Amino acid sequence: MGVELQSTSIEPARTIAETLSDFAAGLDYEAIPATARAAAKLHLLDAVGVAYASASFEFARRTFDSLSGFGAGDYEVIGMSGKLGLRDAVLMNGILIHGLDFDDTSILGRVHPSAFIVPCVLGMGAFVKANGKDALGAYIAGVECAIRIGAAAKGGFQRAGFHPVGVVGAFGAAIAAGRLLNLEPAQLTMAQGIVYSAAAGNIEFTANDAWTKRMHAGWAGVGGITAAMLARGGFVGPRTPYEGKFGLYRTYLGAGAASCDLAEATAGLGTRWEIEHVAFKPVASCHFNHPIIDATIALVTEHDLAPRDIKSIRALLPEAAINTVCEPQANKRAPTDLYGAQFSVYYAAACAAARRRYTLADLDPPALGDPEVLALAARVDYAVDPQSNFPRHYSGAVEIVTHDGRRLSRREDVNRGSSERPLASAAIEEKFLENAQRVIPKARAEAVRDAILNIDTSADVRTVTRELCLR
């Protein structure tokens, strides 16, 4: 007997892919609320800034050098001096945007939407010589659809061992690329069916200090633009990549598909703008660590605690966080590279307690080997938070026991940077400038900022993409 997928509404006459296609193809840029368009530009700015920061790290240079082995091309790579072919540039830019886990997050969709939509839109936008409004409209359409596709799974992809950025991202990228190619709704449906065969991404990286999570966003972008081009040429894909007998949810989630809500995949299209609820990241760490970092910094600052004063730290997290930032404990207590540190609650709490901060500088190799931080990390433990309100927010709490017997605690129930605790536009711009100045001068960073925030006035998006590489 097959798994029954639950829906809270009557099954629509059209497939999910067809409904998403109708929305994306028919979306009028001028009808998008001004608040959604303003949010989109800030998220685009944030994504490019994170890519600049990533370009200053070793993994970025190794990746670019590897892809350059296929030969040079005509498409810009953010923060790099060389160019690559279209699909390699999309892959590289996706790796850069997602490379530091500093990119935006949709808690509803359990995805980092800009990581796969931005490289797709920049690349395909340059390819078709789109104007800025068309590029921004495609970005918004892709984000809106991807978040809903992810939301329907109710967190099931991670539980099944898949990384939604790679899986869900492929569909979002195909929709964004297809809109830029001016595909008809029927062709956009084919693009989604085609890209289903390219949707991939696993979370084995959480058990090792691996780099593979970084490539999932870029690979989703590559799959998306490839599927859109094939669909334009008449290549045929299945019309039911989501709800079909062997569709996305049944195949990837198995028995867990029974918990899906297919109505979420198309709910509120054109009336509820999820781009306005995508969270910005104030620190470069897994979002599950954010409440732990903020609560720890607040406690040690308020009580003026030094590492020598602290006997133990207990992090309280939602159960969904355990396999991502807590286990395997032996590996995560002493991470060997920046990605391992970003997915370690032990390092997050110890760094916050010892340094009263958590910045990109705290992810450099010398910082990771700091004996004081490592000694404190060994005194960090975790427990499932009985008061967690996840998945409404990334929530958590910290309990610190001092050597003189004090028990101190603090909760963070709503993550900073979410739509309920938003970062000011000025703070997002400042984050961009700090990230960008790791590889380009301040004056150049300010020029890039202005170009992105005014992208909707551009007659050719290439005037923006040309500014993103090194000169």
ZALUMTOR-420380 format. One record per residue (C-alpha): x, y, z; residue in three letters. Coordinates in Angstrom, 3 decimals, padded with zeros to 6 digits. Each point is the difference from the previous one (the first is absolute). Layout:
BEGIN
{node {X,Y,Z},"Ala"};
...
END
This chain:
BEGIN
{node {000.000,000.000,000.000},"Met"};
{node {001.505,003.371,-001.006},"Gly"};
{node {000.657,002.980,002.248},"Val"};
{node {-002.935,002.413,000.092},"Glu"};
{node {000.962,003.676,-000.354},"Leu"};
{node {-002.222,002.203,002.103},"Gln"};
{node {-001.443,003.255,-001.290},"Ser"};
{node {-002.129,002.461,001.915},"Thr"};
{node {-001.954,000.976,-003.111},"Ser"};
{node {-001.747,-001.690,-002.913},"Ile"};
{node {002.491,-001.328,-002.528},"Glu"};
{node {000.391,002.690,-002.687},"Pro"};
{node {-000.812,-000.781,-003.612},"Ala"};
{node {003.451,001.161,-001.019},"Arg"};
{node {003.244,-001.532,001.212},"Thr"};
{node {002.234,001.790,002.471},"Ile"};
{node {002.547,000.673,-002.743},"Ala"};
{node {-002.688,001.508,-002.236},"Glu"};
{node {-001.253,002.251,002.787},"Thr"};
{node {003.516,001.214,000.780},"Leu"};
{node {000.606,000.549,-003.713},"Ser"};
{node {-003.137,002.096,-000.378},"Asp"};
{node {001.102,002.169,002.915},"Phe"};
{node {003.588,000.452,-001.156},"Ala"};
{node {-000.792,000.638,-003.661},"Ala"};
{node {-002.864,002.374,000.776},"Gly"};
{node {001.660,001.979,002.789},"Leu"};
{node {-000.132,003.722,-000.804},"Asp"};
{node {002.988,001.770,001.512},"Tyr"};
{node {-001.958,003.192,000.576},"Glu"};
{node {-002.641,-001.958,001.923},"Ala"};
{node {002.558,-001.282,002.515},"Ile"};
{node {-000.336,002.048,003.214},"Pro"};
{node {002.672,002.641,000.486},"Ala"};
{node {000.911,-001.586,003.340},"Thr"};
{node {000.722,-003.331,-001.711},"Ala"};
{node {002.115,001.672,-002.686},"Arg"};
{node {001.970,001.928,002.628},"Ala"};
{node {000.587,-003.187,001.984},"Ala"};
{node {001.162,-001.795,-003.153},"Ala"};
{node {002.642,002.635,-000.705},"Lys"};
{node {001.337,-000.231,003.545},"Leu"};
{node {000.177,-003.794,-000.232},"His"};
{node {001.798,000.262,-003.333},"Leu"};
{node {002.464,002.437,001.580},"Leu"};
{node {000.517,-002.292,002.982},"Asp"};
{node {000.656,-003.028,-002.214},"Ala"};
{node {002.598,001.818,-002.089},"Val"};
{node {001.715,001.261,003.149},"Gly"};
{node {000.273,-003.522,001.412},"Val"};
{node {001.471,-001.135,-003.315},"Ala"};
{node {002.681,002.688,000.270},"Tyr"};
{node {000.853,-001.186,003.499},"Ala"};
{node {000.204,-003.608,-001.180},"Ser"};
{node {002.375,001.042,-002.780},"Ala"};
{node {002.597,000.826,002.676},"Ser"};
{node {000.136,-003.615,001.262},"Phe"};
{node {002.091,-002.904,-001.229},"Glu"};
{node {-002.945,-002.167,-001.031},"Phe"};
{node {-001.070,002.663,-002.499},"Ala"};
{node {003.380,000.191,-001.702},"Arg"};
{node {000.298,-003.787,-000.187},"Arg"};
{node {-003.476,-000.259,-001.501},"Thr"};
{node {000.556,002.761,-002.540},"Phe"};
{node {003.332,-001.484,-001.070},"Asp"};
{node {-001.644,-003.397,-000.431},"Ser"};
{node {-002.852,001.319,-002.136},"Leu"};
{node {002.418,002.108,-002.031},"Ser"};
{node {001.402,-003.292,-001.241},"Gly"};
{node {-002.994,-000.177,-002.329},"Phe"};
{node {001.156,003.242,-001.612},"Gly"};
{node {-000.844,003.688,000.238},"Ala"};
{node {-003.349,001.479,-000.915},"Gly"};
{node {-001.939,003.261,-000.194},"Asp"};
{node {-001.831,000.011,003.335},"Tyr"};
{node {001.063,001.816,003.141},"Glu"};
{node {000.792,-001.699,003.288},"Val"};
{node {-000.571,002.099,003.100},"Ile"};
{node {003.261,001.085,001.603},"Gly"};
{node {002.218,-001.813,-002.540},"Met"};
{node {002.124,001.411,-002.794},"Ser"};
{node {-000.704,-002.675,-002.610},"Gly"};
{node {-003.154,-000.954,-001.867},"Lys"};
{node {-001.622,-003.365,-000.620},"Leu"};
{node {-002.537,-001.526,-002.331},"Gly"};
{node {-003.633,000.607,000.908},"Leu"};
{node {-000.701,-003.202,001.906},"Arg"};
{node {003.368,-000.015,001.749},"Asp"};
{node {-000.519,003.638,001.040},"Ala"};
{node {-003.423,-000.868,001.428},"Val"};
{node {001.526,-002.916,001.904},"Leu"};
{node {002.859,002.135,001.311},"Met"};
{node {-002.206,002.912,001.047},"Asn"};
{node {-002.340,-002.378,001.799},"Gly"};
{node {002.941,-001.494,001.874},"Ile"};
{node {001.135,003.484,000.995},"Leu"};
{node {-003.419,001.159,001.189},"Ile"};
{node {-000.580,-003.166,002.031},"His"};
{node {003.632,-000.529,000.911},"Gly"};
{node {000.038,001.642,003.431},"Leu"};
{node {-003.511,-000.856,001.185},"Asp"};
{node {-000.479,003.743,000.319},"Phe"};
{node {-002.808,000.162,-002.582},"Asp"};
{node {-003.695,000.564,000.546},"Asp"};
{node {-002.410,-002.671,001.245},"Thr"};
{node {-003.677,-000.826,-000.368},"Ser"};
{node {-001.055,-001.904,003.097},"Ile"};
{node {-003.296,-000.842,-001.712},"Leu"};
{node {001.662,-001.599,-003.007},"Gly"};
{node {003.089,-001.188,001.930},"Arg"};
{node {002.147,001.403,-002.809},"Val"};
{node {002.513,002.769,-000.693},"His"};
{node {-001.849,001.399,-003.033},"Pro"};
{node {002.454,002.642,-001.194},"Ser"};
{node {002.816,-002.536,-000.120},"Ala"};
{node {-001.493,-001.728,-003.044},"Phe"};
{node {-002.234,002.694,-001.516},"Ile"};
{node {002.531,002.868,-000.063},"Val"};
{node {002.745,-001.814,-001.991},"Pro"};
{node {-002.655,-001.307,-002.384},"Cys"};
{node {-001.504,003.446,-000.573},"Val"};
{node {003.362,001.738,-000.365},"Leu"};
{node {001.208,-002.575,-002.510},"Gly"};
{node {-003.155,-000.464,-002.027},"Met"};
{node {-000.792,003.693,000.254},"Gly"};
{node {003.343,000.805,-001.611},"Ala"};
{node {-000.528,-002.736,-002.579},"Phe"};
{node {-003.300,001.437,-001.253},"Val"};
{node {001.014,003.636,000.628},"Lys"};
{node {-002.968,000.484,002.321},"Ala"};
{node {-000.791,003.368,001.482},"Asn"};
{node {000.129,000.474,003.745},"Gly"};
{node {-003.735,-000.233,000.562},"Lys"};
{node {-000.179,-003.309,-001.854},"Asp"};
{node {002.931,-001.364,002.004},"Ala"};
{node {-001.517,001.083,003.309},"Leu"};
{node {-003.408,-001.375,-001.001},"Gly"};
{node {001.552,-003.363,-000.854},"Ala"};
{node {001.831,-000.005,003.333},"Tyr"};
{node {-003.220,000.643,001.918},"Ile"};
{node {-001.941,-002.622,-001.989},"Ala"};
{node {002.669,-002.623,000.652},"Gly"};
{node {000.198,000.788,003.712},"Val"};
{node {-003.786,-000.071,000.456},"Glu"};
{node {-000.330,-003.389,-001.709},"Cys"};
{node {003.041,-001.629,001.619},"Ala"};
{node {-001.065,000.917,003.525},"Ile"};
{node {-003.412,-001.554,-000.537},"Arg"};
{node {001.439,-003.179,-001.529},"Ile"};
{node {002.177,-000.367,003.068},"Gly"};
{node {-002.817,000.885,002.395},"Ala"};
{node {-002.164,-002.854,-001.257},"Ala"};
{node {002.561,-002.525,001.288},"Ala"};
{node {-000.347,001.235,003.602},"Lys"};
{node {003.710,-000.546,000.703},"Gly"};
{node {-000.100,-003.482,-001.487},"Gly"};
{node {002.943,000.421,-002.363},"Phe"};
{node {002.501,000.453,002.830},"Gln"};
{node {-001.471,-002.882,001.970},"Arg"};
{node {000.432,-002.221,-003.060},"Ala"};
{node {003.622,001.093,-000.450},"Gly"};
{node {-000.474,002.477,-002.853},"Phe"};
{node {001.132,003.628,-000.096},"His"};
{node {-002.938,002.146,-001.170},"Pro"};
{node {002.288,002.644,-001.502},"Val"};
{node {001.054,-002.502,-002.644},"Gly"};
{node {-003.305,-001.795,-000.382},"Val"};
{node {-002.515,002.835,000.253},"Val"};
{node {002.454,002.485,-001.479},"Gly"};
{node {000.071,-001.759,-003.348},"Ala"};
{node {-003.709,000.661,-000.509},"Phe"};
{node {000.214,003.621,001.114},"Gly"};
{node {002.915,000.606,-002.348},"Ala"};
{node {-001.796,-001.629,-002.931},"Ala"};
{node {-002.995,002.276,000.564},"Ile"};
{node {002.153,003.145,000.255},"Ala"};
{node {002.055,-000.926,-003.072},"Ala"};
{node {-003.110,-000.911,-001.957},"Gly"};
{node {-001.591,003.343,000.724},"Arg"};
{node {003.127,001.776,-001.265},"Leu"};
{node {-000.204,-002.108,-003.167},"Leu"};
{node {-003.646,001.104,-000.379},"Asn"};
{node {-001.231,-003.574,000.039},"Leu"};
{node {-003.708,-000.591,-000.373},"Glu"};
{node {-001.710,-001.653,002.987},"Pro"};
{node {000.005,-003.393,-001.733},"Ala"};
{node {003.756,000.297,-000.574},"Gln"};
{node {000.567,001.065,003.615},"Leu"};
{node {-001.845,-003.130,001.072},"Thr"};
{node {002.333,-002.058,-002.164},"Met"};
{node {003.006,001.770,001.552},"Ala"};
{node {-001.126,-001.080,003.466},"Gln"};
{node {-000.527,-003.548,-001.178},"Gly"};
{node {003.420,-000.066,-001.645},"Ile"};
{node {001.864,001.477,002.974},"Val"};
{node {-001.482,-002.654,002.281},"Tyr"};
{node {002.620,-002.333,-001.485},"Ser"};
{node {002.730,002.405,001.152},"Ala"};
{node {-001.300,000.784,003.501},"Ala"};
{node {002.608,-001.225,002.485},"Ala"};
{node {001.716,000.774,003.266},"Gly"};
{node {000.694,-002.002,003.160},"Asn"};
{node {000.879,000.936,003.585},"Ile"};
{node {002.893,-002.403,000.561},"Glu"};
{node {002.116,003.154,000.322},"Phe"};
{node {-001.349,000.368,003.544},"Thr"};
{node {001.959,-003.079,001.105},"Ala"};
{node {003.293,001.124,-001.550},"Asn"};
{node {001.910,003.213,-000.609},"Asp"};
{node {-001.044,-000.176,-003.659},"Ala"};
{node {-000.439,002.709,-002.614},"Trp"};
{node {-002.878,-001.589,-001.912},"Thr"};
{node {-002.799,002.083,001.527},"Lys"};
{node {001.480,003.022,-001.742},"Arg"};
{node {-000.492,-001.445,-003.480},"Met"};
{node {-003.668,-000.915,000.406},"His"};
{node {-001.240,003.530,-000.682},"Ala"};
{node {002.133,000.475,-003.093},"Gly"};
{node {-000.808,-003.445,-001.341},"Trp"};
{node {-003.704,000.771,000.423},"Ala"};
{node {000.553,003.120,-002.084},"Gly"};
{node {001.792,-001.985,-002.702},"Val"};
{node {-002.822,-002.530,-000.096},"Gly"};
{node {-002.555,002.783,-000.152},"Gly"};
{node {001.435,001.891,-002.957},"Ile"};
{node {000.684,-003.271,-001.854},"Thr"};
{node {-003.571,-001.183,000.492},"Ala"};
{node {-001.401,003.349,-001.132},"Ala"};
{node {002.071,-000.042,-003.197},"Met"};
{node {-001.042,-003.572,-000.751},"Leu"};
{node {-003.641,000.884,000.572},"Ala"};
{node {000.303,002.953,-002.370},"Arg"};
{node {001.267,-002.376,-002.660},"Gly"};
{node {-002.917,-002.393,000.408},"Gly"};
{node {001.550,-002.601,002.304},"Phe"};
{node {-002.777,-001.834,001.826},"Val"};
{node {-000.151,-000.576,003.751},"Gly"};
{node {-002.699,-001.380,002.305},"Pro"};
{node {-002.897,002.294,000.901},"Arg"};
{node {-000.195,-001.358,003.533},"Thr"};
{node {003.491,000.314,001.493},"Pro"};
{node {-001.417,000.765,003.446},"Tyr"};
{node {-003.169,-001.999,000.652},"Glu"};
{node {000.551,-002.831,-002.483},"Gly"};
{node {000.204,-003.691,000.921},"Lys"};
{node {003.785,000.323,-000.166},"Phe"};
{node {000.033,003.732,000.644},"Gly"};
{node {002.223,002.056,002.263},"Leu"};
{node {-001.759,-000.518,003.300},"Tyr"};
{node {-000.775,-003.730,-000.267},"Arg"};
{node {003.407,-000.902,-001.393},"Thr"};
{node {002.211,002.147,002.216},"Tyr"};
{node {-001.954,-000.302,003.231},"Leu"};
{node {-001.345,-003.548,-000.119},"Gly"};
{node {-002.320,-000.602,002.931},"Ala"};
{node {000.660,003.576,001.127},"Gly"};
{node {-002.006,001.218,-002.979},"Ala"};
{node {-003.137,-000.638,002.025},"Ala"};
{node {000.855,003.102,002.036},"Ser"};
{node {000.150,002.266,-003.066},"Cys"};
{node {-002.602,002.647,-000.731},"Asp"};
{node {-000.169,000.423,-003.753},"Leu"};
{node {-002.241,003.033,000.352},"Ala"};
{node {003.024,001.889,001.372},"Glu"};
{node {001.776,-000.336,-003.363},"Ala"};
{node {-002.319,002.556,-001.592},"Thr"};
{node {-001.639,001.742,002.962},"Ala"};
{node {-000.283,003.777,-000.126},"Gly"};
{node {001.790,000.480,-003.319},"Leu"};
{node {-000.264,003.641,-000.952},"Gly"};
{node {-001.651,001.030,003.265},"Thr"};
{node {002.482,-001.053,002.701},"Arg"};
{node {003.541,001.096,-000.835},"Trp"};
{node {002.460,-002.318,001.741},"Glu"};
{node {002.977,002.090,-001.123},"Ile"};
{node {-001.020,002.437,002.749},"Glu"};
{node {000.405,-002.739,002.628},"His"};
{node {003.382,-001.409,-001.034},"Val"};
{node {002.473,000.522,002.843},"Ala"};
{node {003.360,001.719,-000.301},"Phe"};
{node {002.891,-001.558,001.894},"Lys"};
{node {001.793,002.302,002.436},"Pro"};
{node {002.749,-002.600,000.658},"Val"};
{node {001.720,-002.523,-002.263},"Ala"};
{node {-001.195,-003.181,001.635},"Ser"};
{node {-002.729,-002.598,-000.390},"Cys"};
{node {-003.277,001.657,000.921},"His"};
{node {-000.560,-002.506,002.810},"Phe"};
{node {003.058,001.526,001.720},"Asn"};
{node {-001.227,003.601,-000.178},"His"};
{node {-002.091,000.023,003.188},"Pro"};
{node {002.831,-001.791,001.829},"Ile"};
{node {002.560,002.584,-001.141},"Ile"};
{node {-002.184,002.991,000.824},"Asp"};
{node {-001.112,-001.369,003.380},"Ala"};
{node {003.568,-000.895,000.992},"Thr"};
{node {001.402,003.399,-000.926},"Ile"};
{node {-002.778,001.693,001.945},"Ala"};
{node {000.638,-002.134,003.113},"Leu"};
{node {003.779,000.335,000.149},"Val"};
{node {-000.252,003.732,-000.677},"Thr"};
{node {-002.708,000.618,002.593},"Glu"};
{node {001.842,-001.981,002.698},"His"};
{node {003.517,000.891,-001.187},"Asp"};
{node {001.090,-003.636,-000.251},"Leu"};
{node {003.409,-001.092,-001.181},"Ala"};
{node {000.623,-003.551,-001.282},"Pro"};
{node {001.726,-000.882,003.283},"Arg"};
{node {-003.245,000.845,001.851},"Asp"};
{node {-002.075,-002.493,-001.964},"Ile"};
{node {-000.381,-003.560,001.239},"Lys"};
{node {-002.428,-001.149,-002.684},"Ser"};
{node {-002.330,001.182,-002.748},"Ile"};
{node {-003.134,-001.805,-001.099},"Arg"};
{node {-001.617,000.875,-003.319},"Ala"};
{node {-003.714,-000.712,-000.339},"Leu"};
{node {-001.040,-000.534,-003.614},"Leu"};
{node {-002.943,-001.402,-001.975},"Pro"};
{node {000.214,-003.700,-000.733},"Glu"};
{node {000.393,000.764,-003.707},"Ala"};
{node {003.363,001.629,000.764},"Ala"};
{node {001.673,-002.971,001.684},"Ile"};
{node {001.297,-001.821,-003.074},"Asn"};
{node {001.057,003.267,-001.610},"Thr"};
{node {001.984,001.811,002.714},"Val"};
{node {000.369,-002.430,002.932},"Cys"};
{node {000.852,-003.435,-001.376},"Glu"};
{node {002.393,-001.710,-000.458},"Pro"};
{node {001.240,001.619,003.172},"Gln"};
{node {003.668,-001.014,-000.299},"Ala"};
{node {000.382,001.692,-003.402},"Asn"};
{node {-001.943,003.106,000.862},"Lys"};
{node {001.788,000.780,003.272},"Arg"};
{node {003.247,000.714,-001.849},"Ala"};
{node {-000.792,001.037,-003.603},"Pro"};
{node {002.932,000.051,-002.394},"Thr"};
{node {-001.297,002.507,-002.561},"Asp"};
{node {-002.386,002.924,-000.167},"Leu"};
{node {-002.944,-002.082,-001.243},"Tyr"};
{node {000.390,-002.422,002.857},"Gly"};
{node {000.003,002.944,002.397},"Ala"};
{node {-003.132,001.486,-001.557},"Gln"};
{node {-001.883,-003.234,000.616},"Phe"};
{node {001.223,-000.503,003.571},"Ser"};
{node {-002.077,001.228,002.928},"Val"};
{node {003.018,-000.655,002.232},"Tyr"};
{node {002.246,002.363,-001.945},"Tyr"};
{node {-002.820,002.548,-000.357},"Ala"};
{node {-000.633,000.180,003.737},"Ala"};
{node {003.691,-000.088,000.936},"Ala"};
{node {000.943,002.711,-002.495},"Cys"};
{node {-002.870,002.208,001.152},"Ala"};
{node {000.922,-000.504,003.653},"Ala"};
{node {003.752,000.498,-000.403},"Ala"};
{node {-000.003,002.867,-002.517},"Arg"};
{node {-003.458,001.548,000.478},"Arg"};
{node {-000.431,-000.063,-003.759},"Arg"};
{node {-000.279,-002.346,-002.976},"Tyr"};
{node {001.462,001.439,-003.211},"Thr"};
{node {001.703,-001.225,-003.151},"Leu"};
{node {003.318,000.646,001.742},"Ala"};
{node {-000.978,-002.644,002.547},"Asp"};
{node {-000.155,-002.575,-002.813},"Leu"};
{node {003.569,000.494,-001.201},"Asp"};
{node {002.414,-002.927,000.680},"Pro"};
{node {001.870,001.690,002.888},"Pro"};
{node {-003.301,000.748,001.737},"Ala"};
{node {-001.224,-003.579,-000.389},"Leu"};
{node {003.104,-001.252,001.787},"Gly"};
{node {-000.272,002.399,002.962},"Asp"};
{node {000.623,-002.228,003.057},"Pro"};
{node {-002.176,002.175,002.245},"Glu"};
{node {-003.004,-000.387,-002.293},"Val"};
{node {000.583,-003.732,-000.493},"Leu"};
{node {000.293,-000.548,003.749},"Ala"};
{node {-003.286,001.821,000.506},"Leu"};
{node {-001.652,-001.944,-002.836},"Ala"};
{node {000.804,-003.201,001.898},"Ala"};
{node {-002.175,001.334,002.835},"Arg"};
{node {-003.009,000.601,-002.260},"Val"};
{node {-002.837,-002.511,-000.078},"Asp"};
{node {-003.475,000.016,-001.514},"Tyr"};
{node {-003.567,-001.089,000.661},"Ala"};
{node {-003.250,000.098,-001.932},"Val"};
{node {-001.844,003.217,000.812},"Asp"};
{node {-003.462,-000.825,001.389},"Pro"};
{node {-001.128,003.578,-000.620},"Gln"};
{node {001.187,000.245,-003.596},"Ser"};
{node {-002.389,001.694,-002.418},"Asn"};
{node {001.847,-001.274,-003.087},"Phe"};
{node {-000.988,-000.062,-002.843},"Pro"};
{node {-001.681,003.360,000.545},"Arg"};
{node {003.380,001.465,000.961},"His"};
{node {003.580,-001.074,000.540},"Tyr"};
{node {-000.263,-000.021,003.768},"Ser"};
{node {002.234,-001.244,002.790},"Gly"};
{node {001.397,000.636,003.458},"Ala"};
{node {003.265,-000.108,001.907},"Val"};
{node {000.718,-001.016,003.603},"Glu"};
{node {003.392,000.931,001.478},"Ile"};
{node {001.297,-001.383,003.278},"Val"};
{node {002.894,001.922,001.546},"Thr"};
{node {002.723,-001.341,002.268},"His"};
{node {-001.387,002.075,002.869},"Asp"};
{node {-003.340,-001.794,-000.257},"Gly"};
{node {-002.165,002.435,-001.955},"Arg"};
{node {-002.502,-001.352,-002.559},"Arg"};
{node {-000.736,002.506,-002.719},"Leu"};
{node {-002.406,-000.422,-002.894},"Ser"};
{node {-001.390,001.894,-002.967},"Arg"};
{node {-002.444,-000.821,-002.793},"Arg"};
{node {-000.202,001.262,-003.556},"Glu"};
{node {-003.450,-000.915,-001.299},"Asp"};
{node {000.046,002.061,-003.205},"Val"};
{node {003.171,000.011,-002.087},"Asn"};
{node {001.577,003.353,-000.773},"Arg"};
{node {-000.261,000.829,-003.702},"Gly"};
{node {-003.430,-001.595,-000.406},"Ser"};
{node {-002.984,002.023,-001.165},"Ser"};
{node {-001.135,000.203,003.638},"Glu"};
{node {003.408,001.296,001.154},"Arg"};
{node {001.159,001.614,-003.219},"Pro"};
{node {003.388,001.462,-000.711},"Leu"};
{node {-000.177,003.628,-001.100},"Ala"};
{node {000.788,000.696,-003.645},"Ser"};
{node {003.081,001.913,001.154},"Ala"};
{node {001.246,-003.067,001.879},"Ala"};
{node {-000.440,-002.188,-003.087},"Ile"};
{node {001.896,002.518,-002.105},"Glu"};
{node {002.748,000.147,002.632},"Glu"};
{node {000.259,-003.797,-000.030},"Lys"};
{node {000.407,000.166,-003.780},"Phe"};
{node {002.736,002.626,000.202},"Leu"};
{node {001.924,-001.936,002.655},"Glu"};
{node {-000.190,-003.199,-002.035},"Asn"};
{node {000.830,001.626,-003.308},"Ala"};
{node {003.018,001.861,001.384},"Gln"};
{node {001.717,-003.314,000.637},"Arg"};
{node {000.808,000.019,-003.741},"Val"};
{node {-000.817,003.443,-001.454},"Ile"};
{node {000.607,003.600,001.184},"Pro"};
{node {-002.726,001.913,001.821},"Lys"};
{node {-000.723,002.373,-002.889},"Ala"};
{node {-000.479,-002.925,-002.365},"Arg"};
{node {-002.191,-001.796,002.551},"Ala"};
{node {-002.196,003.085,000.308},"Glu"};
{node {-000.346,000.178,-003.787},"Ala"};
{node {-001.060,-003.653,-000.147},"Val"};
{node {-002.469,000.590,002.822},"Arg"};
{node {-001.585,002.895,-001.851},"Asp"};
{node {-000.181,-001.973,-003.261},"Ala"};
{node {-001.800,-002.904,001.680},"Ile"};
{node {-002.422,002.144,001.965},"Leu"};
{node {-000.900,001.761,-003.259},"Asn"};
{node {-000.020,-003.117,-002.179},"Ile"};
{node {-003.610,000.609,-001.015},"Asp"};
{node {001.096,003.136,-001.878},"Thr"};
{node {002.540,-001.910,-002.119},"Ser"};
{node {-000.727,-000.510,-003.698},"Ala"};
{node {002.418,-002.954,-000.113},"Asp"};
{node {000.844,-002.059,003.061},"Val"};
{node {003.496,-000.498,-001.413},"Arg"};
{node {000.831,003.529,001.163},"Thr"};
{node {-000.423,-001.387,003.504},"Val"};
{node {001.650,-003.405,-000.445},"Thr"};
{node {003.086,001.615,-001.552},"Arg"};
{node {000.564,001.870,003.244},"Glu"};
{node {000.129,-003.161,002.112},"Leu"};
{node {003.307,-001.531,-001.066},"Cys"};
{node {003.487,001.224,000.891},"Leu"};
{node {001.726,002.347,-002.401},"Arg"};
END
